[in-house]
Amino acid sequence: MAAITKFQRYRKAKHKQGLRLVRLWAPDFRRPKFTAEVERQAKLLRGRREENDALAFIEQAFAWPER
């Protein structure tokens, strides 16, 4: 029987917690275009009612409990 790797143990533990490995592509936040787009969108929200909704969502996501 082959030895189980650290990553395999990690995956099994996460699976037992009811989690599933998902891989996805996400924007590269280190690129200047990303920063420019974030700034552009922030300017569009500034001072609008939706700004508070967006900030509340971000704060809730940041406070998401870790297990």
N, C-alpha and C positions, 0 to 999 in steps of 0.2 A: 504494500500500500504506500503510495507516494505521500510525502509530507505535505501538509496543508500550509499554504503561504499566509503571510500576515494579511495580505489584501483579501484572500479568500475568507479568512476568519472575520475580517471587518465586514465584508459583504454579507456573510451569513448572519452576523449580529444585527446588522441593519434590517435584513429581511425579516428576522424574528420580531423586530420592532414594528413591522408592518410598512416598511419603507421600500422603495424601489429605485434603482439606479437609473437616472435619466441624463442623457447627454444632449446639450443643445449649443447652438451658436449664439453668442451675445455680442453686443457692440464693444469694441475695444475702447475703453474709457481713457486710454493713454494718448489717443490720437487727437490732434488739434481740432479736427472737424467735429469730433464728439463734443468737446468742450464748447465749441462755438454753437452747436445745436442746443445744448443744454442752456446756455446763456440766452439764446434766442427765445426758447420756449418759456424760460423764467420771466423774461421781459413781457411776453404776451399775458402771463398770469398776474403779474404784479398789480395789486390794487383791485383785482376783481374778486367777486364772491367765491369763485372756483379756487382761488389761491388758498383759502383756508381749508377747503376740502382736500386739496392736494397735499398740503402740509400735514393735515391730520392723518391722511393715509400713510405718508412717509414715516411719521412718528410711530404709528401703530406697527408698521412693518419693522421698524428698527427695534421696537420693544418686544418683538415676537419671542416667546419663551423658548429657550433651548433645553433639550432633554438629553 
